[in-house]
Every structure is written in structure tokens, then in C-alpha cells.
Amino acid sequence: MVVRMSDFLKKNDLLEKNLSLDLKLNRAYGASNPEYLQKVYSTWALDYDADLARLGYRFPSLASAVLARHCLNRQTPILDAGAGTGLVGTWLHDLGYRNLTALDFSEEMLQETRKRGIYSRVKWGDMEARLPFDDESFEAVIAVGVFTQGHVSPAGLDGIHRVCCTEGTIVIPFTENTWEKLGFKEKVQKMENTGKWKRLEQTPWAPVMPFSADHKNDLGAVFVWQLN
């Protein structure tokens, strides 16, 4: 088989670009405090969508599709918790959902979210603190790329539980490493065992970012709960 030099250079260039993307991703994963994480996202906001597309990031589309399977009413009030630039909201909007609220703690990311024009509300909020919503404000909550290393701790699950109504739906993807090693599995099981919610679905573990140099072998799954 003959490999053209142009093809080799293109492949090498893509690898170099994805290595630089992994540096950005690893800075976010390695954040040791909220101030540092905010700084990471403030400098990443403009390139965030394109960068994640190059990494082949699958959670926004997968989680949105899973939510649509459980929420048939397209007028359902949905909280996109940790909305970032609104990637998840874009998928939900394409699926016909119109009553969307975005929440994030990076103002720079929210500026990109507002440009999409698909959210009825865009709010700043810290998911490690009390969320700026009344109890049972939403019939569904989706949180993608939030409950992971360097971001929101398992304690943040109580906050999204509070703002979701009884019999409401919560959709959260986890990477396998995060699920097993950062306390989320134990926290979720405790909430299930105490009757706060029941698990409706878990997708199979599968690659999350197949084009990432550092994380191409990371597996993830989407979980769905219904509140009791």
C-alpha cells in the first residue's frame, strides 16, 4: 500500500491538534478549585464547540436522545445544568424542546450560550452551592460534562434533585473512571436506596471521546432517574 506524503502530513497535523486539545481538557479535569476552573473555561469558550467536535465528544447527543426517550412532551420545562456553550441545548432544540433553561458558572461560556437564542432563560449559578431556582421548578434536568473530575462533586446531585419535581426525570452521563473512583456510584446508590429516585435506564459503557489522544479509551454511560 502506498501512503501519500500529503495524507501522512494531514494525519500528523490532526494528531498534533488533538494533542493540544487534550492539554485543554486535562487542565479542566485537573482543576483543584473553582477559580482555576473558571479561568480555564473563560479562555476556552470561543473554541470550545469546535474543539469538542474534533475530539468526537458524544455525551451531548447521546444524553439528549436518551432524555427524549423519557420526556415525550416537547413543552417540558428542562434545566440544562452546567450548560456551558449550549451544546446540549442545541440537540434538545433540534429534537423540538422549547422550554429550556441554561445554568452555568462561567460567564464567558454563557455568553456563547446566549448567542444560540434557544434558551428561554440563561442563569449564572454554582452547582456546588444552592441553585437559583425554587424547589421542583423543572420536570427534567440534564447535566452533561458536569459531574466529573475537577468539576462538581457528588454533593451537587442533591441540588439538581431539589429543583426537579416529583416523578421528574434526571439524565446524567458519567465516565467509568468518575463513576467508580470519585464517589458518584456510592452517592447515587444511597439516593436510590433511600427512595429519593429510581433508576430507569443505564446505557452500555462505550467510548466518549474516540479522537482524543489521552482519553480515546475512556468509557462512559448515560444514566436516567425518576424522582419519587
N, C-alpha and C positions, 0 to 999 in steps of 0.2 A: 504493500500500500504506500502510495506517495503522499507525503504531507507537505502541502504548500507552505512556504515561509509566511505568507500573509495570514493563513489560518492559525499557524503557531503563534504569531505575534498577537492576533486577536484574543486567542485563548489565554496567553500570558498576561495581556493587558487586563482582561476580565478578572483573572486571579488576583492581580495586584490591586485592582479597585476593591474587590471583595475583602481582601486583607485589611485595607484601610477602613472599610465598613465595620469589620469585626472590632477594630480598635474603638470605634464609636460605641458599638454595642457593649463591649466589655467595660467601658467607662461607666455606662449606665448600670450594668449588672454589679459593678464593683463599688457603687456609691455607698459611703458609710454614714451619710447624714442627708437630710432633705435639702439643705442649702447647696450641697455639691450636686445632687441630682437635678435641682432646678437649673443650675448653671449648665449642666450637660445638655438639657433639653432646650435651654434658651439659645444655645449655639447650633443646635441640630434641627430646629423647627423647619427652616426653609427647605432643607434637603431630606427631611425625614421620610416622606412618602416615596420618593424615588429610590432612596437607599433601601428601604424595606422591600420594595418591589424587586430590586436586584438580588436581595437575599432569598427571595421566594417565600416570604413570610405568609403563612397560611391561616393563622388563627383568626384574623378579621373576617374572612369569607366563610370559614368553617363555622365559627361561633354564630354568625348572623344566620346562616342557613339552619343551624340547629334551633336557634330561637324561633325562627319562622315555623318550624315543625310543631312547636308547642304553643305559639301565640297566633291564632288564626285571624283575630280581629286586628285589622290594619290601623285602627284608631287607638289601640292600646297605648297608654302613656308609658314610655320606656325611658329609663335612665341609662345613658351611656357613661358609666363610671370610669374615670381615667381615660377620657375620650381622646386625649392627645390632639392630633390634627383632624380628627373626624373620619378616620378610615372606616371604622365600624359603622358609623352613621351613614356613610355613603352606600355601603352594602345594604343596610336596612332601608334606606330611602329607595334604592333601586327595587327592593322587594315590596314596596308600597306603603311602608310605615311613614307616618307624617307627624305623629305626636312624640317628638324626640327631644330629650334634654341632655345637654353635654355638661360634664363636670370634669375639671382638671385643675392641677395646682401649678401649672406652668402657663403664665400669661402669654408668652410667646407662642406656645402651641395653640392656645385658644384663639389667638389672632388668626391663625391659619384655619381653624375650625369655623370661625365666623364667615370667612370668605366663601365657604361652601353654600351658605344660605339654606341649609336643610334642617337646622335645629330650630325649634320654637323657643327654646331658652338655652343660653350658654352661661354657665356659672363657674366661678372660681371656688375651689374647696380643697381641703386637705383630708384625704381619706384615712389618715391616722387620728384625726380629730372628729368632732361632731359634724356631720354633713349638714349643709344649709337648706335642709328640707324638713317638713313636718313628718311625723310618723305615717307610714302607709300612704306615701304620696304617689307611688308608682305601682303599676300592675306587673311590670317586668323590669329587671335590672340585668345589664350585661357589662362585664368588666374584663376587658382583653388586655393582656400585657401589663397588668396591674399587680396581681398577686404573684410576685416573682422575686428573685434575688435582687437586693439593692433597692427595692421599691416598698410596697405596702406589706406589713406583717399580717399574720393570721388574725390579730385583733381587729383588723379592718373589716373582716367578714361580719362582725356584729353591726357595723354601721350600715352596710347595704341591706342587711336583714331588717333593720329598724324601718327603713324608708320604703320597703316593699310590702305590699298589702297581703293579708291572709289569702291563701290559695294563689298568690302571685308566683311568678317564675323568675328564677335567678340562673344565669348562664355564665360560667367561668371556665376558661381554659387554663390548664396547668401544664408546665413541663414536668416530666417524670422526676427529674432531679429536685425541683422545687417541691413537688408533692411529697416525696419520700423523706427529704432531708431538712426542710425548713419549718416543719411543724404544721403544715396545712392538712395533711392526712389526719392527724390526731384531732385538730380543731374541728374539722368537718365531721368526723365520726362522732365526736362529742355532741355536736349540734344535732346530728341525726338521732343519736341515742336518747337525747333529752326531749325529742319531739319538736324541735324548732322547725325542722324541714325534713322532707323525704326526698331521696334521690330518685329521679325519673329516668335518667339516662347517663351513660358514660360512653363516649366514642372509643374505638380502639386506639392504643398508643401508636403514633405514626410520626414521621419526620415533620418538624415545624419550619425549619429554615434550611432546605436542602442545598442552597447555593452558598451557604456560609462556610468559610474556611474553618472556623473554630467550632461551629455549632451544627454542622450538617448532620451529625449523628444524634443530636438531641431529639428525644421523642416527646410528644405532647398529646393531650386528650382534652376533649370538651366535656364538662360536667353540667348537668341540669338538675336543679332542685325546685320543688314546690313547697311553699311555706304552709305550715299547719296553723 
